[in-house]
Amino acid sequence: MKVKNMNVKMGKMKTVYKGKIFTLQKRDVWENGAHKIFEYCVRPSSVSVLAFDKKGRLLLINEYRHGYNKNTWFLPGGRVDKGETPLSAAKRELAEEAGVKTKTIKFLHKKTPSNTLVWDIFVYVAKDLSPVEACGDESFPIKVVPTPLKKAVKMAVSGEIENEFIAYNIIRFDYLLKHGEFKW
């Protein structure tokens, strides 16, 4: 691989740790003869859904998360299981976490957080929701809170929604709507 007059040689990826949620890998890299070791955290793909009820409110979920050691705000979402497509995972997560199914769902974008965190997150927008029995496997109860988008944006900007990825997607979607860049 040649990058702006650089000679880069990459070794094979080696698994250092394999857990339930992520795998740690590393590889040797030589840049112009200088040796470096690069480490990567690899996760299965995930989905996140901005789901809107008949009144146009965004379905936020509030649940206990160990990493925060408290209840916190999220969008319905989760891991893409083996054999699933991101779309089928988004529909499943809506049912499991928010207790709804959708007639209208649209892919918004795919995000990869960084070059050392190998993790694709597929973001969808859904409307035309109808109730189904929530059937998730969460350890703690999830509270679904229909929230006007304007309020959700304020929560994201103020830091009340602490997860930066969730906050970003709410703010980005609001921007797309305001600038006519999102169409159903």
Secondary structure, DSSP 8 states (H G I E B T S, - for coil): -EETTEEEEE---EEEEE-SS-EEEEEEEEETTEEEEEEEEE---EEEEEEB-TTS-EEEEEEEETTTTEEEEE-SEEE--TT--HHHHHHHHIIIIISEEEEEEEEEEEE---SSEE--EEEEEEEEEEE-------SS--EEEEE-HHHHHHHHHHTSS--HHHHHHHHHHHHHHHTT----
